[in-house]
Amino acid sequence: MNLFHLLFFFFLLLLVSQVKSTDDMIEETCKTCASRSTIFDYNFCMSSLNNSPISPPPPPLLPTDLSFLALIPMLQALDNATATASTIQQLMSEGGGFEDDVYGRACLRDCLELYEDAAERLEEAVRVFVSREEKETVKVMVSAAMEAATTCETGFMERDGSDGGGAMTWTSPVGGDNYKLFELGEIAICIINMISPVTSMSL
């Protein structure tokens, strides 16, 4: 075996090892988070962290770094908030199906305001996390975005006759989006809580 083939084999072995290590880290992280909350969605966590919107960082910050993993759901939540705000605007427009639903349109207006605010908070959360990694500040911002999702959902539950209490049903016109934002926030906060105080962010 010549030097080229030897180096190629070594690189391939390193790549396979890194992928396996990343998969193991994701699975371990989702299992840990699921064990800490009765409402945490393990399958959603696995799916989200395995579909990263960003490329793995260069060494020494490997994809198995918890700081990198925490950034994934925050960016996904930001994308979700931005896209959901656009969806709500479409629902409120002519032909959106809410022309004669006064209460429903009021709920949508509230949701739009909540989601626009959530997007701003999440954008700031990402900026703070990457530049200074002030964990408590980031957690407050992410929690506020999660609250936007539940508040939006509760508005439609009350329209449909619920008192807003009990478990979320996620059946509103943007229920799926509300659920995703809430769960992504849960994943982000759980991972941030797992990060060691000495961990540094150097993207």
C-alpha positions as CSV (number, residue, x, y, z in Angstrom):
1,M,0.0,0.0,0.0
2,N,1.6,3.3,-1.1
3,L,1.5,6.6,0.9
4,F,-1.5,8.0,-1.0
5,H,-3.6,5.0,-0.3
6,L,-2.5,4.9,3.3
7,L,-3.5,8.6,3.8
8,F,-6.8,8.1,2.0
9,F,-7.6,5.1,4.2
10,F,-6.7,7.1,7.3
11,F,-8.9,10.0,6.2
12,L,-11.8,7.7,5.5
13,L,-11.4,6.1,8.9
14,L,-11.3,9.5,10.6
15,L,-14.4,10.6,8.7
16,V,-16.4,7.5,9.6
17,S,-15.3,7.8,13.2
18,Q,-16.4,11.4,13.4
19,V,-19.8,10.7,11.9
20,K,-20.3,7.9,14.4
21,S,-19.2,10.1,17.2
22,T,-21.6,12.8,16.2
23,D,-24.5,10.4,16.0
24,D,-23.6,9.0,19.4
25,M,-23.5,12.6,20.8
26,I,-26.9,13.4,19.3
27,E,-28.5,10.3,20.6
28,E,-27.0,10.7,24.1
29,T,-28.1,14.3,24.2
30,C,-31.7,13.6,23.2
31,K,-31.9,10.7,25.7
32,T,-30.6,12.9,28.5
33,C,-33.1,15.7,27.7
34,A,-36.0,13.2,27.4
35,S,-35.1,11.8,30.9
36,R,-35.4,15.3,32.4
37,S,-38.8,16.2,31.0
38,T,-42.1,14.3,30.6
39,I,-43.1,16.4,27.6
40,F,-39.8,16.3,25.8
41,D,-40.1,14.7,22.3
42,Y,-37.1,12.4,21.9
43,N,-37.9,11.6,18.2
44,F,-38.3,15.2,17.3
45,C,-35.0,15.9,19.0
46,M,-33.2,13.2,17.0
47,S,-34.7,14.4,13.8
48,S,-33.9,18.1,14.4
49,L,-30.3,17.6,15.5
50,N,-29.6,15.3,12.6
51,N,-30.8,17.9,10.1
52,S,-28.5,20.8,10.9
53,P,-28.9,24.0,9.0
54,I,-25.2,24.8,9.4
55,S,-22.0,23.0,8.4
56,P,-19.8,21.4,11.0
57,P,-17.3,23.9,12.5
58,P,-13.6,23.5,11.9
59,P,-11.3,22.0,14.6
60,P,-10.9,22.3,17.5
61,L,-14.7,22.8,17.7
62,L,-16.0,19.5,16.5
63,P,-19.6,18.6,15.6
64,T,-19.7,16.7,18.9
65,D,-19.2,19.9,20.9
66,L,-22.4,20.7,22.9
67,S,-22.1,24.4,21.9
68,F,-22.4,23.4,18.3
69,L,-25.4,21.2,19.1
70,A,-27.1,24.0,21.0
71,L,-26.8,26.3,18.1
72,I,-28.7,23.9,15.7
73,P,-32.2,24.1,17.4
74,M,-31.8,27.9,17.9
75,L,-31.2,28.5,14.2
76,Q,-34.0,26.1,13.4
77,A,-36.3,27.9,15.8
78,L,-35.4,31.3,14.1
79,D,-36.2,29.8,10.7
80,N,-39.5,28.5,12.1
81,A,-40.5,31.8,13.6
82,T,-39.7,33.7,10.4
83,A,-41.6,31.2,8.2
84,T,-44.6,31.0,10.6
85,A,-44.9,34.8,10.6
86,S,-45.2,34.6,6.8
87,T,-47.7,31.8,7.0
88,I,-49.9,33.9,9.4
89,Q,-49.8,36.8,7.0
90,Q,-51.0,34.6,4.2
91,L,-53.8,33.3,6.4
92,M,-54.9,36.8,7.2
93,S,-54.9,37.9,3.5
94,E,-57.8,37.7,1.1
95,G,-58.5,34.0,0.4
96,G,-56.8,32.9,3.6
97,G,-60.0,31.4,5.0
98,F,-60.5,33.8,7.8
99,E,-62.4,36.6,6.1
100,D,-65.6,36.0,8.1
101,D,-63.9,34.7,11.3
102,V,-63.5,37.9,13.4
103,Y,-62.2,36.0,16.5
104,G,-59.9,33.9,14.3
105,R,-58.4,37.0,12.6
106,A,-57.9,38.6,16.0
107,C,-56.0,35.4,17.1
108,L,-53.9,35.5,14.0
109,R,-53.0,39.2,14.6
110,D,-51.9,38.3,18.1
111,C,-49.9,35.4,16.8
112,L,-48.2,37.5,14.1
113,E,-47.1,40.0,16.7
114,L,-45.9,37.2,19.0
115,Y,-43.9,35.5,16.2
116,E,-42.3,38.7,14.9
117,D,-41.2,39.3,18.5
118,A,-40.0,35.7,18.8
119,A,-37.9,36.0,15.7
120,E,-36.2,39.1,17.0
121,R,-35.5,37.5,20.3
122,L,-34.1,34.3,18.7
123,E,-31.9,36.3,16.4
124,E,-30.5,38.1,19.4
125,A,-30.2,34.9,21.3
126,V,-28.0,33.4,18.5
127,R,-25.9,36.5,18.4
128,V,-25.3,36.6,22.1
129,F,-24.6,32.8,22.3
130,V,-22.0,32.9,19.5
131,S,-20.3,36.1,20.6
132,R,-20.4,35.8,24.4
133,E,-22.2,32.6,25.3
134,E,-24.1,34.2,28.2
135,K,-26.2,31.1,28.9
136,E,-28.7,32.6,31.2
137,T,-29.5,35.5,28.9
138,V,-29.9,33.2,26.0
139,K,-32.2,30.9,27.9
140,V,-34.4,33.8,28.8
141,M,-34.7,34.8,25.1
142,V,-35.4,31.3,24.0
143,S,-38.0,30.8,26.8
144,A,-39.7,34.0,25.6
145,A,-40.0,32.5,22.1
146,M,-41.4,29.3,23.5
147,E,-44.0,31.3,25.4
148,A,-45.0,33.0,22.1
149,A,-45.8,29.6,20.7
150,T,-48.0,28.5,23.7
151,T,-49.7,32.0,23.9
152,C,-50.6,31.8,20.2
153,E,-52.0,28.3,20.6
154,T,-53.9,29.2,23.7
155,G,-55.7,32.0,21.9
156,F,-57.2,29.6,19.4
157,M,-58.0,27.1,22.2
158,E,-60.0,29.8,24.0
159,R,-61.8,30.7,20.7
160,D,-62.8,27.0,20.4
161,G,-64.3,27.0,23.9
162,S,-61.3,25.9,26.1
163,D,-60.4,27.8,29.2
164,G,-56.7,27.7,28.0
165,G,-55.7,25.3,30.8
166,G,-54.5,21.7,30.5
167,A,-52.3,20.2,27.9
168,M,-51.6,21.9,24.6
169,T,-53.5,20.2,21.7
170,W,-51.5,22.0,18.9
171,T,-54.6,22.0,16.7
172,S,-54.8,25.7,15.7
173,P,-54.2,26.8,12.1
174,V,-50.5,27.1,13.0
175,G,-50.5,24.4,15.6
176,G,-47.8,22.4,14.0
177,D,-45.5,25.5,13.8
178,N,-46.3,26.3,17.4
179,Y,-45.3,22.8,18.5
180,K,-42.1,22.9,16.5
181,L,-41.0,26.3,18.0
182,F,-41.8,25.1,21.5
183,E,-39.9,21.8,21.1
184,L,-36.9,23.4,19.4
185,G,-36.7,25.8,22.4
186,E,-36.8,22.9,24.8
187,I,-34.0,21.2,23.0
188,A,-31.9,24.4,22.9
189,I,-32.4,25.1,26.6
190,C,-31.7,21.5,27.7
191,I,-28.4,21.5,25.8
192,I,-27.4,24.9,27.1
193,N,-28.0,23.5,30.6
194,M,-25.6,20.6,29.8
195,I,-22.8,22.9,28.6
196,S,-19.9,23.1,31.0
197,P,-19.0,26.7,32.3
198,V,-15.6,26.3,30.7
199,T,-17.0,25.6,27.2
200,S,-16.2,28.3,24.7
201,M,-17.8,29.3,21.5
202,S,-15.4,30.0,18.7
203,L,-17.3,29.7,15.4
